[in-house]
């Protein structure tokens, strides 16, 4: 797809139609039978295929969107999300190509393209590039509409959960030269005050994991103050010891922790330790997943936590995982995701 035509199609279409417009352009360019985007939901267990119901009356206003949910575990779509590589599936009607839609390790979804004949290597390479471009288009477009946010919600949100969601970074994962990181928040039935955040600048990586006291709206409001204060102080280029959390009554000092290339750092909140959650063997999970992406690690921890608690979480459980490759680390990336663990 020509870059100029791509940008022109984006600018001329509505944010809610941009995926369909680009899908149509891509289908015509490569001679595909159909093109569809399936976006990952917030549970991490499924992808959602969006569709618009046309020709409905006024009584359907606001309710004319549909989302088809496809589970990831044990499926071809799940393998693509996990491995971040292209998968081709042959069927009676032809070939189905599944391509990860990813930006710097943030797994957004899957691009699904069908062909009557088997695509060659050049075409597959083109689809990888198209899926990567689609990731950026989706990131830009979702700032102007709730359509994609709606599709990702597998359960209704309470007011406190809505506030909590707004405090999290827009991308849960990030890959850069010397590091890869990923966070995950598994909310309790009565959302607590957990958050995680990160920011990379030229000389520093800022990470935070916070747990506000209480539950529901009170905890969400306290978390808002906490995260706002942390972001404000880092944007003022303050040191970690200056006015942490807005408290200036006690002196604070910084401590240094040296990370060596190949080190993995995991930070969790006490939701992983309270009550039934304490039965989860976190060390065992970490020992069993040394070569897995931090995104997979934090999602595996959440999945195991739900298993041992029966899904009944007393408190939010948050994990932030950082892999450090060192300043000489090289990110071997394709299509928006690292294809292998970086080394010095």
Secondary structure, 3 states (H helix, E strand, C coil): CCHHHHHHHHHHCCCCCHHHHHHHHHHHHHCCCCEEEEEECCCCCEEEEEEECCCCCHHHCCCCEEEEEEECCCCHHHHHHHHCCCEEEEECCEEEEEEEEEECCEEEEEEEEEECCCCCHHHHHHHHHHHHHHHHHHHHHHHHCCHHHHHHCCCCCCHHHHHHHHHCCCCCEEEECCEEEEEEEECCCCCCEEEEEEEECCCCEEEEEEEECCCHHHHHHHHHHHHHHHHHHHHCCCCCCCCHHHCCCCCCCCCCCCCCCCEEEEEECHHHCCHHHHHCCHHHHHHHCCCCCHHHHHHHHHHHHHHHHCCCCCCCEEEEEEEECCCCCCCCEECCEECCCCCC
